[in-house]
Amino acid sequence: MAKTPPKSAARSKTVGGAAARQTTSVISVDRSDEDISAALGARIKDWRMKASLTLEELSQRCGVSRAMLSKVERGEKSPTLPIVIRIASGFGRSLSELLGAELDQADVAVIRASERLSYRDPETGFERWVLSPAHLDNGVEVVLHRIPPGRSTGVLPPYAVPTEKYIAVSEGNLTVYVDERPYVLKAGDSMYFEVKSPYRFDNNDGHLPCSYYMMIVRKR
């Protein structure tokens, strides 16, 4: 994990001689992986306390062991992608929210390449960057994923709400497993599927990384 949550600022500009208000989101501040692991753990504990949940109750909700949750809360363990997704699902929230995305109601949002909210799986090297502002009211999110040669995301759990995924591969080869059936995509290929069961993304090329853009649509 490598970037901090977005912060918002408001700016005013004059259009046709009249003051028209336009909000623009601003993202800043770079922090270390250790800082973000600590912030993630603190956020999980804060959410858990606000929900009046014990570690055991949260464990039952998300399918992550009590011991693992305790280590993550204390910042002693950086969770893998499947685990962090399960924790977010246990709260009924998105992965981006858990990583620190805040509601962005700006009329115009610019996210610089060097300032994206990101996550890195400590075991596989899988990387995820959030490319869209957190407009939580429309349920749409755009992300960029990168899988190192010969690695996999691991099996990922379905969502609590009906969710669709639209994928466009920009680099390398990607194998998407849906209902245990593999779909092989090359650079330039695209794919759609509705998440109804566990799924995973694999890069079976042992030499080249795979990058792909994904739009996530959570139905309301």
C-alpha positions in Angstrom: 0.0 0.0 0.0 1.4 3.3 -0.9 -0.9 6.3 -1.1 -3.1 8.3 1.1 -6.8 9.0 0.9 -7.9 11.9 -1.3 -8.7 15.3 0.4 -11.1 17.8 -1.1 -10.8 21.6 -1.5 -13.2 24.1 -2.9 -12.3 26.7 -5.5 -14.4 29.6 -7.0 -14.1 31.0 -10.5 -15.9 33.7 -12.4 -17.9 32.9 -15.4 -19.4 35.7 -17.5 -18.8 38.2 -14.8 -20.6 36.3 -12.2 -19.0 34.2 -9.4 -19.8 30.5 -10.1 -18.7 28.0 -7.5 -16.9 24.9 -8.7 -15.4 22.3 -6.4 -12.3 20.5 -7.4 -10.8 17.5 -5.5 -7.2 17.7 -4.5 -5.0 14.7 -3.6 -1.8 15.1 -1.6 0.7 13.8 0.9 2.8 10.6 0.4 3.2 8.1 3.2 5.1 4.9 3.8 3.6 1.4 3.7 4.0 1.2 7.5 2.0 4.4 7.9 -0.8 3.1 5.7 -0.9 -0.3 7.4 -1.2 1.5 10.7 -4.0 3.8 9.3 -5.8 0.8 7.8 -5.7 -1.1 11.2 -6.9 2.0 13.0 -9.8 2.4 10.5 -10.9 -1.2 10.9 -10.9 -0.9 14.7 -12.8 2.4 14.5 -15.4 0.9 12.2 -15.7 -2.1 14.4 -16.1 -0.1 17.6 -18.7 2.2 16.0 -20.6 -0.9 14.9 -20.4 -2.3 18.4 -18.7 -5.5 17.1 -16.3 -7.7 19.0 -13.3 -9.2 17.1 -15.1 -12.5 17.2 -18.3 -11.0 15.7 -16.4 -9.3 12.9 -14.5 -12.5 12.3 -17.8 -14.4 11.8 -19.1 -11.7 9.4 -16.1 -11.5 7.1 -14.6 -15.0 7.4 -11.2 -13.8 8.6 -9.7 -15.3 11.8 -9.9 -13.3 15.0 -6.1 -13.5 15.3 -5.5 -12.1 11.9 -8.0 -9.2 12.5 -6.2 -8.4 15.8 -2.8 -8.2 14.1 -4.2 -6.1 11.2 -5.9 -3.7 13.7 -2.6 -3.2 15.5 -0.7 -2.6 12.3 1.4 -5.7 12.8 0.1 -7.4 9.6 -0.5 -6.1 6.1 -3.5 -8.1 4.8 -3.4 -9.8 1.4 -6.0 -8.8 -1.3 -8.5 -11.6 -0.5 -8.3 -10.8 3.2 -8.7 -7.1 2.9 -11.7 -7.5 0.6 -13.3 -9.9 3.0 -12.8 -7.4 5.8 -14.4 -4.6 3.8 -17.3 -6.9 2.9 -17.8 -7.7 6.6 -18.6 -4.0 7.1 -20.7 -3.8 3.9 -18.2 -1.3 2.5 -16.0 -1.2 -0.6 -12.3 -1.9 -0.7 -11.5 1.7 -1.6 -13.5 2.9 1.4 -11.6 0.6 3.7 -8.3 1.9 2.2 -9.2 5.5 2.9 -11.3 6.8 0.0 -13.6 9.6 1.2 -16.8 10.8 -0.4 -15.9 13.3 -3.2 -18.7 15.6 -4.3 -16.5 17.8 -6.4 -17.9 19.0 -9.8 -14.4 18.4 -11.3 -12.0 15.8 -10.0 -8.4 15.5 -11.2 -6.3 12.5 -9.9 -2.7 12.8 -10.8 -0.8 9.5 -11.7 1.6 10.0 -8.8 -1.2 10.7 -6.3 -3.6 7.8 -6.8 -4.9 5.9 -3.8 -3.2 2.5 -4.0 -2.8 -0.9 -2.5 -0.1 -3.5 -2.8 -0.5 -7.1 -1.8 2.5 -7.9 0.4 2.7 -11.6 -0.7 2.0 -11.5 -4.5 3.0 -8.0 -5.4 -0.4 -7.4 -7.0 -1.1 -3.6 -7.2 -4.3 -1.6 -7.4 -4.8 2.0 -8.1 -8.1 3.9 -7.8 -8.6 6.1 -10.9 -12.0 7.6 -10.1 -13.2 9.9 -7.3 -15.3 8.2 -4.6 -18.8 9.1 -5.8 -20.5 6.6 -3.5 -24.0 7.6 -4.6 -23.6 6.2 -8.1 -21.9 2.9 -7.2 -19.3 3.2 -10.0 -15.6 2.9 -9.5 -12.7 2.7 -12.0 -9.4 1.0 -11.0 -6.2 -0.1 -12.6 -4.7 -3.5 -11.6 -1.2 -4.9 -12.2 -0.3 -8.5 -11.6 3.4 -9.6 -11.6 4.6 -12.5 -13.8 3.2 -15.8 -12.7 1.1 -14.5 -9.9 -2.6 -14.5 -9.0 -5.0 -12.3 -7.0 -6.1 -15.5 -5.2 -9.8 -16.4 -5.0 -11.9 -13.3 -4.3 -15.3 -13.4 -2.6 -18.6 -12.2 -4.1 -20.1 -8.9 -3.0 -22.9 -8.4 -0.6 -24.8 -6.4 -3.4 -25.2 -7.3 -7.1 -21.9 -6.2 -8.8 -20.8 -6.0 -12.4 -17.2 -5.8 -13.7 -16.0 -4.4 -17.0 -12.4 -5.2 -17.9 -10.0 -4.0 -20.6 -6.5 -5.5 -20.7 -3.7 -3.0 -21.6 -0.6 -5.1 -21.1 0.2 -8.8 -21.1 -2.2 -11.7 -20.8 -4.9 -12.1 -18.1 -6.9 -15.2 -17.2 -10.2 -14.5 -15.5 -11.9 -17.4 -13.6 -15.6 -17.0 -13.4 -17.6 -20.0 -12.0 -14.3 -21.9 -12.2 -14.2 -21.4 -16.0 -11.1 -19.7 -17.4 -11.4 -16.8 -19.9 -8.0 -15.8 -21.4 -7.6 -12.2 -22.5 -4.8 -10.5 -24.4 -3.8 -6.9 -24.6 -6.7 -5.0 -26.2 -9.3 -7.6 -25.2 -12.2 -6.7 -22.9 -14.7 -8.6 -20.8 -17.9 -8.2 -18.7 -19.2 -10.4 -16.0 -21.5 -10.2 -13.0 -20.0 -11.3 -9.7 -22.3 -14.1 -8.4 -19.7 -16.4 -7.0 -16.0 -16.5 -6.0 -13.6 -15.5 -8.9 -10.0 -14.7 -9.5 -7.5 -13.1 -11.9 -4.3 -14.8 -12.9 -1.2 -13.8 -14.9 0.0 -17.1 -16.2 2.9 -15.6 -18.1 6.1 -16.2 -16.2 8.0 -13.4 -17.8 5.7 -10.4 -18.4 3.4 -8.4 -16.0 -0.3 -8.0 -16.8 -2.1 -4.7 -16.4 -5.8 -4.1 -16.9 -8.4 -1.4 -16.3 -11.6 -2.3 -14.5 -14.9 -0.5 -14.0 -16.9 -1.8 -11.0 -20.6 -1.1 -10.9 -22.5 -1.9 -7.7 -26.2 -2.0 -8.2 -28.4 -0.2 -5.8 
